[in-house]
Amino acid sequence: MYENTFPSKRFQHTLAFFQKHISKDETILDLGVENPFSKILEEQGYAVENTKGEDLDIDFSTVIQSNAQVITAFEIFEHLLAPFNVLREIKGDKLVASIPLKLWFSPAYKSKTDPWDRHYHEFEDWQFDWLLEKSGWVIKDRAKWTNPVKKIGIRPLLRSFTPRYYIVYATRKKD
């Protein structure tokens, strides 16, 4: 996944935001297979379980069976056709989720070799907020950051000051 680059800046921002809201005594279900960031959380002392690679548009079994208090979804919802459905099935009361934001100067990402590595959605922040609110979540905190690249050109220049990542901490809406 990160053969040539490691997203250190993204991981630093994500970890700091996560630690601000989640204690080490809470159990975590991370949507997506084990990955470098879930390993970082474990190294920091968090108890993390991952989904098994099932298609979360169709198969909610791991999410439904989990008793985790916190659900994390780091750059996963943009890959789903219908993230609303899995968001409604979550039993935990806390959600920490991040997404890459839609960039007006760049098309949606699509890997030419990996059919799982495609973005069906690239959200604007308000769209992601709306998705969470409609699926039963209340956003308590949010943050954005840029993702500059070390290249020359108009797009790299725009990436130096245009936010690329958006992260939220949300709690289950009380009826």
N, C-alpha and C positions, 0 to 999 in steps of 0.2 A: 504494500500500500504506500509506504513512504520510502521507496527505493532510493530516490535521488535527493529528496528534501525531507526535513523534519519540521513540522510547524511549531517551532519553539515559542514564538510570540503568541500564537493562538492558544497553545496549551497553558502558558503562563497566565494569560488573562482569564481563561476558563477556570483554572485551579483557584486563583484568587477569588473569583466571584463565587465559586462553589463553596470554598471554605468559609466565606462570609455568612452563608445561609445554612449549611448542613453540618451537623456534628458527627463525630466519628462513631457514636453509639447507634446511629440510625442505619438500617439495612437499605441497600441500594440495588435496584434492577436497572441495568444499563441496556437500553434498546439498541440492538446490534451485537454482532459477534465480538469476542474479546479483541481488544485493540490496544495500541500504545497508550491511549489516555486512560482506559480502564485499569491498565497496569500501573500507571502513575498514581491513580487513586488508591489502589491496594498498597503501593509502597508508602503512601502517606498515612496508612492505618485504617482505611475505609474497607468495609465488607461489601464487595461488589460481585453480583451475579450478572451474567450476560444472557441475552436471548441466544438461540442456537442457530441463527441463520435462516429461520423460517420467513416466509413472505408475510410481513406484518400488515399488508393490505388485506390478507385473506385469513391468516392463521393467528389468532389471538391467544392460543392456549397457554403459552408461557406467561403472558401478561396477566391472564385471568387467574392462573394457579399461584402466582407469586404473592407472598405476604410482605414484600418489601415496603418500607415506609416512604421511600424516595424513589422516583423514577427519573432516570437521566436519559436524554436523547441529544447527543452531540452530533450535529450535522447528519441527521437521519431522515427528518420529515420531508426534506426536499426530494428524496428518492422515492417517496410513497405517492401513489396515485390519490389515495384518500386518507390522509393522516387523521382526519376527524374521527374515523371509526376506532382506531387504536387508542386515541386520546380519551374516548368515551369509556373504553373497557378498563382503563387503569384503576386499580383499587387503592393504591397509595394516596396519601394526602398531599404530597409535595412533588413538584416537578421542576427540574432544572433542564432547560433545553436551549440549544443554540442552533442557528441556521446561518448559511451564507446569504447575504442580502442580494437582491436583484441589482445588477449594475446596468445602468442605462447605456453604457458604452461597450458592453460585452454580451454576447449571446449566452444562453443557458448552456451549462457544461454537459458534455456527452463524451464518454470514453468510446473510442473506436474498437476496443478489444474486450471490454468487460461490460456485459449487459446489466449488471447490478450497479455499476458506477456511472449513473446518469441522474440528472436533475430533472424531474418532471415539473417541480415547482422551484422557482427562485422568488422568494417572497420579498415584498416591501415590509417594513416593520409593522405598519398598520394592518396588513393582511394577516400576518402571523398572530398579532394581538387578537384580531377578530376570530381567527380559527380557535385560539385557546379559550376565549370568552364563550363562543358558541358551543364548545365541547365541555363546558363545565368548570373552567379554571378562572382564578382571579390572579392577575399579575401583581406581585408585590414589589418587584425590583427588576430593573433592566439595564443593560449596558451595550455599547457598540464600540468597535475599534476597526482601524484600518489594517490593510495587509499590503504594505509596499513591497515591490519586487525590485531586484537589482538588475534592471534592464533599462535601455534607453528607448524613449518613444512617448507618444501621447497617452496610451493606456497606462503604462507604468507611472507616468506623472499623475494621472487622475487617481490611481490606486494609492498614492501617497497621502491623499487627504479625503478620499471618499470612503466612508465606513463600509467594510466588507462583511463583518460578522456581527451578529445580534444574539444576545443571550438574555434569558428571562428566568426568574424564579417565580413560581406560581403555586398557589394552594388550591385544593379542591373547593369549589363553591359549596357553601352550606345552604341546604334547601330551606 
